[in-house]
Amino acid sequence: MPGAGNNNGCTPRSFAGRLVHCGITGRLTEERDIARTEIRQGGRRALWPATVAVLAALGALAGVLVAVLGGGRGGDLAASARSSRPAVQRTGGSVVTGAPLTLGAGAQLMPGSSVPAVSTALTRKDAVAPLRRSVQADLLVVAPTSLPGSLLSAVDKLPGLVAAERIEAFRMQLNGTSTAVLGVDPSQFRSFAARKTGAANALWQGVANGGVAVSYTMGELDKIPLGSSVPAAGRTTKRLPVVAFGTLGIGGVNAVLSDATARALGAPAGNAIVISVQTADFTADSAAIGRLLPKGAGVDPLVSLVAAAAGPGTLVSPSSAAGAGSATAASVPGTALETMLQAALSRRGLPYVYGAAGPSAFDCSGLVQWSFAQAGIAMPRVAADQAQSGPAVPVSQLEPGDLLFYHTDPTDPGYISHVAIYLGNDQMIQAPQPGQDVEVVPADFGTEYAGAVRVSPAQAAAEAGRIA
């Protein structure tokens, strides 16, 4: 699963007429999904131009927990440099070199699983039920307090419903980093997770046993040893064993706990519902759910409806494709763009720190957000959301100031998890990973490349406000 403020990639494939998974590693950490062929051919159709914001603080936890909705990046660059056109090329190396997996003392990887997980010393009488199906997480209902059971009953009656599950969605301090967390019934919720994660039996049994599974990005970039224990701070503070690294399938979420563990930490019981619907019923069901909600609750789409090259629309995770908004939207003015680029370049040599957003340390999306802020432009905090801050740009038309996005999470290789700033002349500036500094390197258009966007201040501000 991805991490808070860190950028948490996939081979293009056809998705017309079906639902497309979104990632767990989400919008609240540095992140990494697929530049969809259909989007390039047919264009994005804005079904939900602005989602409902329901981020009310939960006073009972003294501000530590808040409800989650919508969500765990040299030289003289004059304005004339914007005419630079790079050649399409591969650099021959990964934009971010993955660090070797770190295991805690006595931890052993479970055999036969692509999701890193360990066995734990904890015991549980009831085994977690096996994965019977995988479904797309399309909508997330969230409230600052527990939702009435009658709401789930009403949602269950919607004509296009595929599945719905009551969960806890909240924000807390995990290993010293504020991040979005879900509390779930492992036997039921695993159907909504990214396919590899859903199939990882050791992960869900570890969660049922009282452990925490964190996003791959958070685990790697925050240097959390698999099998170690980390402090989790809510109304109470507990040390939780880290049982797995894996992407859940809901953008912005960097950790998953059992519902019992979440409630023990102070999460409001059943304050959220994750929902999967049929593509053809997405619009009607979304509107119907909105009419059912009690005061203070909101519904956030976890996918967008896009026009396919042919046939009906397709639901795609916003974190799966770089580019959103009108291709004719006003881009960043030349003077502001120059300010942003010079600000980014002034940070060369400063260290990468997971979750940092300047001014003296950065993660990848933090560098992007800080640099644009110096020019007075509001940006979302994480890479997958920054990928929605303007229209897509082909490599042949890249200009200085465009953002380059990458897939780097092996547990969900379609998730956008890294971002860099294009400088022109086949160069980019990035905050790469722990142990390295902000650097200018050759632009990478290799297998991890997920696309590029040209930032629109209006679109960026709308996206930042949507998930605030």
Buried (B, 14 or more C-beta within 10 A) or exposed (E): BBBBBBBBBBEBEEBBBEBBBBBBBBBBBBBBBBBBBBBBEBBBEEBBEEBBBBBBBBEBBEEBBBBBBBBBBEEEBEEEBBEBEBEEEEBEEBBBEEEEBBBBEEBEBBEEBEBBBBBBEEEBEEEBBEBEEBBBBBBBBBBBBBBEEEBBEBBEEBEBBBBBBBBBBBBBBBBEBBBBBBBBBBBBBBBBBBEBBBBBBBBBBBBBBBBBBBBBBBBBBBEBBBBBBBEBBBBEEBEBBBBBBBBBBBBBBBBBBBBEBBBBBBBBBBBBBBBBBBBEBBBBBBEBBBEBBEEEBBBBBBBBBBBBBEEEBBBBBBBBBBBBBBEEBEBBEEEBBBBBBBBBBBBEEBBBBBBBBBEEBBBBBBBBBBBBBBBEBBBBBBBBBBBBBBBBBEBEEBBBBBBBBBBBBBBBBBBBBBBBBBBBBBBBBBBBBBEEBBBBBBBBBEEBBBBBBBBBBBBBBBBBEBBE
